[in-house]
């Protein structure tokens, strides 16, 4: 018969063993979360008419927004789960479209199951009535009693570790669920309900990488299988100092401040941004700002340092780097920066596109010591962290 497939994806678990602040299926694996990657693989299945996504109460709207960005071509229907896994599957089964004749069930926390695996299970379910993926057990399995004494060593060649997806002819699956409900039978997986009917279940060769993400270590394993490298952090330090001269405009952080004295330099002499740019270039392993914007080059005479900051930010992006956190200290007796700091932060945010709470600008004096204390100069220090790699 022609296959019309519905896939029930279970995403209602809390994942307490993950010790994560929210449902573990929202944990990112690179660019996409666990559940997003799962749904992307399912949605590519030929003959798939719908996905029934079973979620926890209270997560319906969040889940809908979370998967909306995927622009899946297959409709996704969100339904509430039950108290037990088997109850959640039953909720999903009730929502399956009447036109479907094959039902697949898959754990939302198995993001590495390939589309080919779903296809093989659907084909086997169509042929045999019920099917599941599984892999041969690699460890010796022993049966023990309540006193933890070995009763029997099981024959390893006859043992399989069962995974999902699992697949069924819809009518058979409904009968199996009804009997389990009537007799209060709770299976360890979905095909066990068919076994309880006395019907055979076909094994489709699975893949050892088709892990269920359950513990923090599983996240690292899944990333290795997907070839995802965690973003690595770099740190850069920048320093700049300029003489203060009467009649020069005082521009700091892209803000022109009313002051009798202003930093002297070839460009607009924005000492704050100059220190920031050197810190960014240092974190990227690049040369200093004098190399990229030579003071003897007339094209940079009087130029806004905000424009130079855009160029530096582009240099980082070309290398797959993104500023994450910025901490800047301006050292000067004059002018007073406090009234202007929020505007300065907004200026930096407009170029670097990072949240304001990751930008810190502070000011201090030199306690009237040295050239800065005598109002002969102004200096700035900056520390910047950047992350490399976007996956």
Steps between C-alpha positions, in 0.01 A plus 500: 500500500607859449643649814351813653714568804440690821786540746442552872796682653517494879624822655319516834779376729661725758851356471585530871819298461628777275471753787396756238283801581241404240392197299817337370372489142556878479873462571694632198716271291676768303261712296195285575356350817453128561133505400563720198758256366266207567212661313721596207600136451144373533356761263714378207330157501327416173129424549480689830165680527532650848700521820317467831718676756413402857602768750476573871218716633606864497752461218259511205555864402873494564536184293295647215727805483810282539421291191342777293843616386565162334242567226418130475299393194314232700224614739583469870211448742578566866313292759535464877666193646393280791639383831705213354678461169238246390226750584675764288517262205129428544430876489698524181327197348158657555613801295623297200316580178254237377671479162827375651565126502853498646587655834856565614593585857826674579669652802548873456829464687650283223622769257743272313248257348540540125220544250609169345441331834143634516442379145632148576274469808195623308567246225545216750183599689310498172626149428500335844247700701744628762870584491769670703861598455753328721871428523673183625591519868872558546517423873436176682153512659422311819167438669516568876264463795405757763812408701715592199600139449545377143227259394593460138743628237300575188624403156633821356449398138123497566488844663426833337495851643173648379471859379243715324347560251252216533234444238156340473209437275255743655214257561730251672648774718154617607399148598823457697444826689141416575590160645780650710253759633232242576741267685708776667811380320791747497762415240865600507475625142237525227564170321463316832126569474493311172703221658239490776243426229711204396592660167852501353726806489761540229846639583655756268875544539557827685804712566706532818511877449120516535532589866228636724630821655447443871808619690742793453757258358253410224508862384875478444459166320225637275713802410789271403273294276368820339847645459414801716779680681409707802573867455841582639568824679785740436591808704665822384640803684519852361653825620512847352605845621472843340608848595224741597499829314286810521267549206494134398156330492459256785356183348481186714304186418362677195351778716610862464529640851513870581848564637778761479749220438484216247724209401749589227559256215491429126144369506235625741731364774223305673727336755221276632428342162870480413567290810196286418614440141849397611348255749281350228791473257714343772236238576490417129879465481522796261722809486437828685279783374800696372566220251148507356444877530844665464517851651690622193214397270287807421185291442480452875559866591215610727305179432240384750632214710152349482568434130835345587327281758269371226805404292661322795178314572491389135856370530390284792192372319713399200685271740183359654540702820238686701555737792324365808588721797663843522649676803647848451663735751559865410767677710481879505442799725266655243233489363240328718375191317216382723220693318612352165576136577158362399524673161854368452384147574215535254747618234721195551199270497384642167826387338585182687142370534539359849270553802554813706555293813822368343643849454659677796645850484654646815696815578756588762749774568875472554469674838685804354815294450717509192415646159141375517463649848621833366233485226762462232362174368221245497534122486279195464540129563276231353458129549292309246397136480407360160371160395615317192291280281129517419332162447 
